[in-house]
Amino acid sequence: MEETRGRVTRDGIRIYEDADFAGMRVAGRVVAEILDMVAALVKPGATTGEIDDFIRAEVDRRGVVSATIGYKGYQHASCISVNQVVCHGIPGAKVPGRSSDVIQDGDILNVDVTVIVDGWFGDSSRMYVAGNVKPWRMRLIEITHEALMRGIATVKPGNTFGDIGHAIQTYVEAARMSVVRDFCGHGLGRVFHAPPNVLHYGRPGSGAVLEEGMFFTIEPMVNLGRPETKVLKDDWTAVTRDGRDSAQYEHSIGVTATGCEIFTASPAGKFFKGWE
């Protein structure tokens, strides 16, 4: 869908109008409600294909549209990334290193869902755990969530996108983990992906200046080991090169006069630890 609203900055970033926040709130709430429901499905013995089937059915039941089905040939209503999968894990496909998509005790999963509601895109992802999870995996999840929230805390008019990346990078690296460089957040609104690229690393004061009315995602991917990734032969699934675990959290936000609004906040307060 072509963008038609608001002005565009010299960096190519669309500035939306006050009335547009309402559309993003609705789209964000729908995707957050679906992700709240997913928590009950993540358990040992379940499959990633079953989870995606549920998400597809729930999207249909609500009368909204999946943004990912048909996107560049992709045929699923979610991306589900297990353990060392950084992002874009394909539901129903074999978990890397295994013979099936069955979730095992101790696995950690990122589930990423994007819906379109009345032309507005809601995009969010969360971490889930299956059964008894090792302490280092829980710490990875906690660091990743806190990194996202520290990035969001820097968002206000006059700050820069470099400030967001710097807040995330310094926190993650102080925890002796690494920030993935190969993937980033993005602008959205009435399109799925648009300027800016929201890097999760950077220098304070660098990059475009934040303005009221900007809509974008922040979605840091954090690795226990090194930051390098590789894409598998399916041309979608990205994994850590060193085989160590990765985690990700994602919110869609809009810049306000004094800070920002999180469009994809969990109505049930389950965004961080939805399994509890």
Secondary structure as UniProt FT lines:
FT   STRAND          7..8
FT   TURN            10..11
FT   STRAND          14..15
FT   TURN            18..19
FT   HELIX           20..38
FT   HELIX           39..41
FT   TURN            44..45
FT   HELIX           48..61
FT   TURN            62..63
FT   STRAND          65..66
FT   TURN            69..70
FT   HELIX           71..73
FT   STRAND          79..82
FT   TURN            83..84
FT   STRAND          85..87
FT   TURN            91..92
FT   TURN            96..97
FT   TURN            105..106
FT   STRAND          108..117
FT   TURN            118..119
FT   STRAND          120..129
FT   HELIX           135..153
FT   TURN            157..158
FT   HELIX           161..174
FT   TURN            175..176
FT   STRAND          178..179
FT   STRAND          185..187
FT   STRAND          194..198
FT   TURN            204..205
FT   TURN            212..213
FT   STRAND          215..218
FT   STRAND          221..223
FT   STRAND          229..231
FT   TURN            233..234
FT   STRAND          238..240
FT   TURN            241..242
FT   STRAND          246..248
FT   STRAND          250..255
FT   STRAND          260..262
FT   TURN            263..264
FT   TURN            267..268
FT   TURN            274..275
//
